[in-house]
């Protein structure tokens, strides 16, 4: 049996298939390039299924459930500096 060539994930409730080795940001970009740009710009962040903000460059795992949230969530999770 051969391995599937794509991973299935869900971004804001929309299913998307991306290549193995893709990042969370790649999954967001596949659903909405404008949202991906907002994540890169810092006005938006990516949260996992628990609502915790995660690094956009994290490798995607199959079945991931992601939400794009306000960039304020990222700043709230940052350690005081």
C-alpha positions as a printed NumPy array, in Angstrom:
array([[  0.   ,   0.   ,   0.   ],
       [  1.261,   3.44 ,  -0.805],
       [  1.069,   6.463,   1.458],
       [ -1.381,   9.234,   0.551],
       [  0.308,  12.191,  -1.111],
       [ -1.769,  14.806,   0.727],
       [ -2.893,  15.62 ,   4.257],
       [ -6.464,  16.602,   5.063],
       [ -7.038,  19.428,   7.534],
       [ -9.79 ,  21.877,   8.431],
       [ -9.374,  25.645,   8.547],
       [-12.283,  27.67 ,   9.92 ],
       [-14.537,  24.68 ,   9.201],
       [-13.436,  24.272,   5.579],
       [-11.726,  21.049,   4.558],
       [ -8.494,  21.353,   2.635],
       [ -5.933,  18.897,   1.257],
       [ -2.28 ,  19.944,   1.152],
       [  0.965,  18.155,   0.382],
       [  2.943,  16.265,   3.002],
       [  5.474,  18.593,   4.602],
       [  3.106,  21.584,   4.463],
       [  2.921,  24.024,   7.357],
       [ -0.126,  25.348,   9.174],
       [  0.273,  28.541,   7.153],
       [  0.172,  26.509,   3.912],
       [ -3.183,  25.049,   4.98 ],
       [ -4.563,  28.51 ,   5.731],
       [ -3.245,  29.791,   2.393],
       [ -5.008,  26.933,   0.567],
       [ -8.329,  28.091,   2.03 ],
       [ -7.831,  31.87 ,   1.882],
       [ -4.608,  33.546,   0.703],
       [ -5.732,  36.843,   2.254],
       [ -5.987,  35.241,   5.694],
       [ -2.514,  33.762,   5.27 ],
       [ -1.175,  37.229,   4.467],
       [ -2.9  ,  38.59 ,   7.59 ],
       [ -1.188,  35.886,   9.681],
       [  2.178,  36.859,   8.206],
       [  1.398,  40.528,   8.876],
       [  0.539,  39.831,  12.526],
       [ -3.087,  40.999,  12.481],
       [ -4.242,  37.361,  12.613],
       [ -2.911,  34.195,  14.266],
       [ -3.55 ,  30.464,  13.917],
       [ -5.129,  28.557,  16.804],
       [ -5.377,  24.798,  17.201],
       [ -8.519,  22.859,  18.107],
       [ -8.012,  23.754,  21.785],
       [ -7.926,  27.455,  20.978],
       [ -4.212,  27.781,  21.69 ],
       [ -2.224,  29.981,  19.321],
       [  0.421,  27.993,  17.456],
       [  3.37 ,  28.978,  15.287],
       [  2.327,  29.254,  11.645],
       [  5.469,  27.409,  10.523],
       [  4.568,  24.272,  12.494],
       [  4.361,  21.2  ,  10.243],
       [  0.771,  20.211,   9.523],
       [ -0.565,  16.864,  10.732],
       [ -3.441,  15.062,   9.07 ],
       [ -6.823,  15.821,  10.588],
       [ -5.712,  19.108,  12.141],
       [ -8.488,  21.509,  13.074],
       [ -7.339,  25.124,  12.851],
       [ -8.938,  28.504,  13.29 ],
       [ -7.629,  31.876,  12.261],
       [ -8.083,  34.245,  15.194],
       [ -7.262,  37.834,  16.039],
       [ -3.59 ,  38.68 ,  16.279],
       [ -4.365,  39.877,  19.81 ],
       [ -4.544,  36.221,  20.813],
       [ -0.883,  35.793,  19.856],
       [  0.145,  38.786,  21.93 ],
       [ -1.922,  37.552,  24.898],
       [ -0.068,  34.212,  24.813],
       [  3.364,  35.857,  24.62 ],
       [  5.442,  35.938,  27.765],
       [  5.935,  39.395,  29.265],
       [  9.14 ,  40.736,  28.114]])
